[in-house]
């Protein structure tokens, strides 16, 4: 569904589904309850200014009755953002693709406390391209390669590569050396390298961590190879066959080698401000695929390294 509002300052309008019936007399009443954490008077003033619009771009009033519109659009009001003091590096740019090296701590797209401090918004503003759209995602905590489509006409061809698992993705991670590490026969959880690890990962609504269900058929798989180790850490190469949320973090944690500076796995730590000196030691290192437009093989490699590697 095309937004009736243009991209503004690198940020697209947000679409909200509004129920056609319910215990609310007006659209504004529903939104006030839906966004109960916001000042309701401030929300109503946005209706008065014409900031909430229908699919045809017409403004809704604070007394627009419930059921008049099923979808509304609006611009998120910029939050008080903490600056992320790391830059996105552009590695490749052509008519259809932009490939970047994303730093740790920077989200791929706007969300929560982050709007201007997201890779997408920074790049839209830098390149002057409101059509720029990520083809895949990286967690905010993960650094490395990220691909963007530059125009809608060819976006679907690249998105299909990821949907069909036709992109080879390679990561690397640094974990604390397990207590039972045997330098003569390196292994994790008693399994010697290379390790193929599988389990069933499920994302539960309103939970920040995923859940592992040992009784269900595996839906995630990672090949884990040893790069190096020393007396404090182990450095691994990760080749995910699937792309479940937090998959690599969950798999290494399950093997007793949770990634350094991971606040989610194996234990969810209390929320705290980012410590820029301690980034998650996970890096999206390589991307390889056959270009769906030209048929040529393409390969991209990060310029970044993990600071805790041996």
C-alpha positions in Angstrom: 0.0 0.0 0.0 1.6 3.3 -1.2 2.0 6.0 1.4 0.2 9.2 0.6 2.9 11.1 2.3 6.4 11.6 0.9 9.7 10.7 2.7 10.6 13.6 4.9 14.1 14.1 6.3 14.9 10.5 5.2 11.9 9.1 7.2 8.9 7.6 5.6 5.4 8.0 7.1 4.1 5.3 9.4 0.9 3.4 8.5 -1.5 2.4 11.2 -4.4 0.0 10.9 -7.5 1.3 12.6 -10.4 -1.1 13.5 -13.6 -0.3 11.8 -15.6 -1.0 14.9 -15.0 -1.1 18.6 -15.6 0.8 21.9 -14.2 4.1 20.5 -16.3 6.8 19.0 -13.5 8.4 16.9 -10.2 7.5 15.3 -8.5 9.9 17.7 -9.9 8.0 20.7 -8.6 4.8 19.4 -5.2 6.2 18.7 -5.1 7.8 22.2 -5.7 4.4 23.7 -3.4 2.6 21.3 -0.6 5.1 22.2 -1.4 5.5 25.8 2.2 6.4 26.6 1.8 9.7 24.7 0.2 12.9 25.9 -3.4 12.7 24.5 -3.7 16.4 24.1 -0.5 16.5 22.0 -2.0 13.8 19.8 -5.2 15.7 19.4 -3.3 18.8 18.3 -1.7 16.7 15.6 -5.2 16.0 14.2 -6.0 19.7 14.4 -2.8 20.5 12.4 -3.8 18.0 9.7 -0.8 15.7 10.5 -2.9 12.5 10.5 -4.1 11.6 6.9 -6.1 9.0 5.1 -5.0 6.9 2.1 -5.8 9.8 -0.3 -3.8 12.3 1.7 -6.8 14.1 3.2 -6.5 15.2 6.8 -8.5 13.5 9.5 -10.1 15.7 12.3 -10.1 14.8 15.9 -13.9 14.0 15.6 -13.5 11.7 12.5 -15.7 8.7 13.5 -14.4 5.3 13.9 -15.0 3.3 10.8 -14.4 6.2 8.4 -10.9 5.0 7.6 -9.2 1.6 8.0 -5.6 3.0 7.6 -4.1 6.3 8.5 -0.6 7.7 8.0 1.5 10.0 10.0 5.1 11.0 10.6 6.7 9.8 13.8 7.6 12.7 16.0 11.4 12.6 16.5 12.4 11.2 19.9 15.2 12.7 22.0 17.9 10.6 20.4 21.3 9.8 21.8 23.8 10.2 18.9 25.5 7.1 17.6 29.0 8.4 17.0 30.0 5.9 14.3 29.7 6.3 10.5 28.2 4.1 7.9 30.8 3.3 5.2 29.6 2.9 1.6 31.5 0.0 0.0 29.6 -0.2 -3.3 27.1 1.9 -5.2 25.5 1.4 -8.6 22.1 2.0 -10.2 20.4 -0.8 -8.3 22.4 -1.5 -5.1 24.1 0.2 -2.3 26.3 -2.0 0.0 27.5 -0.5 3.3 29.5 -1.4 6.3 27.2 -0.7 9.3 28.8 0.0 12.6 27.8 -1.6 15.9 24.9 0.1 17.8 23.3 1.6 14.7 19.9 0.1 13.8 19.1 -0.8 10.2 15.8 1.1 10.2 14.0 3.6 12.5 12.4 2.1 15.5 11.9 2.7 19.2 14.3 5.4 20.4 16.1 5.7 17.0 15.0 7.7 14.0 17.7 9.8 12.5 20.2 7.5 14.1 19.5 4.6 11.8 21.4 3.4 8.7 18.4 3.8 6.4 17.7 7.5 7.4 21.4 8.4 7.3 21.8 7.0 3.9 18.6 8.4 2.4 19.7 11.9 3.6 23.3 11.4 2.4 22.4 10.0 -1.0 19.3 12.1 -1.5 17.3 9.0 -2.4 13.9 8.5 -0.7 13.4 5.2 -2.4 16.4 3.6 -0.7 15.2 0.4 1.1 17.1 -2.3 3.0 17.0 -5.7 1.3 17.7 -7.5 4.6 18.4 -6.6 8.2 21.2 -6.6 10.8 20.6 -6.4 14.5 21.4 -3.0 16.0 24.2 -4.6 17.9 25.8 -6.4 14.9 28.2 -4.7 12.6 29.1 -5.4 9.0 27.6 -5.8 5.5 24.2 -4.5 4.7 22.5 -4.2 1.3 20.0 -1.5 0.1 17.9 -1.3 -3.0 18.0 2.0 -4.7 14.8 1.8 -6.8 11.5 0.0 -6.6 11.8 -1.4 -10.2 14.5 -3.9 -9.3 14.0 -4.3 -5.6 12.0 -7.5 -5.8 14.7 -9.4 -7.7 17.2 -8.8 -4.9 14.7 -9.6 -2.1 13.9 -12.9 -3.8 17.6 -13.9 -3.4 17.3 -13.7 0.4 13.8 -15.3 0.4 15.2 -18.3 -1.6 18.4 -18.5 0.4 20.5 -17.8 -2.6 22.8 -15.4 -0.8 25.8 -16.8 1.0 26.3 -15.0 4.3 29.4 -15.4 6.4 29.8 -14.0 9.9 32.5 -14.1 12.5 32.2 -13.9 16.3 34.4 -13.8 19.4 33.4 -15.6 22.5 35.0 -16.2 25.9 37.0 -19.3 26.0 34.9 -22.1 27.5 36.1 -23.5 30.8 36.5 -27.0 29.3 38.4 -25.9 26.3 41.0 -28.4 25.1 43.6 -26.8 22.9 44.7 -30.2 21.6 41.2 -31.0 20.4 39.1 -27.8 20.1 35.4 -28.3 20.6 32.3 -26.7 21.9 30.0 -28.6 24.2 32.0 -31.7 23.3 31.5 -31.3 19.5 34.6 -30.9 17.5 34.9 -28.4 14.7 33.4 -27.9 12.1 30.0 -27.9 13.9 26.6 -28.0 12.3 24.2 -26.8 14.9 20.4 -26.9 14.6 17.4 -26.1 16.8 13.9 -24.6 16.6 13.8 -20.9 17.2 10.5 -19.0 17.8 10.0 -15.3 18.1 7.3 -14.5 20.7 5.4 -11.3 20.5 6.4 -8.6 23.0 9.5 -10.6 24.0 12.9 -9.2 23.2 14.6 -12.7 23.2 13.6 -15.6 21.1 12.5 -19.0 22.6 14.1 -22.3 21.8 11.7 -25.3 21.6 13.7 -28.5 22.0 10.6 -30.6 21.1 10.0 -29.2 17.7 11.6 -29.9 14.4 14.7 -27.6 13.9 14.1 -24.6 11.7 17.5 -23.0 12.0 21.0 -24.2 11.1 24.5 -22.8 11.3 27.9 -24.2 10.3 30.5 -23.1 12.8 34.2 -23.2 12.0 37.2 -22.4 14.1 39.3 -19.4 13.1 41.6 -19.0 16.1 41.8 -19.0 19.9 44.1 -17.8 22.7 44.1 -18.1 26.4 41.0 -15.9 26.8 38.8 -16.1 23.7 37.7 -18.3 20.8 37.2 -16.8 17.3 34.7 -18.5 15.0 33.4 -18.3 11.5 29.6 -18.7 11.1 27.7 -19.7 8.0 24.0 -19.6 8.6 21.8 -21.7 6.4 18.7 -20.1 7.7 18.0 -16.5 8.9 16.1 -16.7 12.2 16.1 -13.8 14.6 19.2 -13.9 16.8 20.1 -17.2 15.4 23.9 -16.9 15.6 23.8 -15.5 19.1 21.4 -18.3 20.2 23.5 -21.1 18.6 26.8 -20.1 20.1 25.2 -19.6 23.5 23.7 -23.0 23.4 27.1 -24.4 22.7 28.5 -22.7 25.8 30.3 -19.9 23.8 28.0 -16.9 24.2 29.3 -14.0 22.1 31.2 -11.4 24.1 29.2 -8.4 25.3 25.8 -10.0 24.4 23.2 -8.6 26.8 20.5 -11.1 25.6 22.1 -14.6 25.6 22.6 -16.7 27.6 21.1 -14.3 30.1 18.9 -11.2 29.5 20.6 -8.4 31.3 18.8 -5.3 32.6 18.5 -2.6 30.0 21.3 0.0 30.3 22.8 2.8 28.1 25.0 1.6 25.3 28.7 1.2 26.3 30.4 2.1 23.1 33.6 0.6 24.3 32.0 -2.9 24.5 30.3 -3.7 21.2 28.8 -7.1 20.6 31.5 -9.2 19.0 29.5 -10.3 16.0 30.3 -9.2 12.4 28.6 -9.7 9.1 31.8 -10.4 7.2 30.9 -11.6 3.6 28.0 -11.6 1.1 28.1 -13.6 -2.1 25.4 -14.1 -4.7 24.7 -14.2 -8.4 23.3 -10.9 -9.5 19.7 -11.5 -10.7 19.9 -8.7 -13.3 23.3 -9.3 -14.9 23.9 -12.9 -14.0 27.4 -12.0 -12.8 28.8 -13.3 -9.5 29.1 -10.7 -6.8 31.1 -10.7 -3.6 31.4 -8.1 -0.8 33.7 -8.2 2.2 33.6 -6.0 5.3 36.4 -3.6 6.1 35.7 -4.0 9.9 37.3 -6.3 12.4 36.3 -7.5 15.9 38.3 -5.7 18.6 38.4 -8.8 20.9 39.7 -11.3 18.3 42.9 -13.1 19.2 
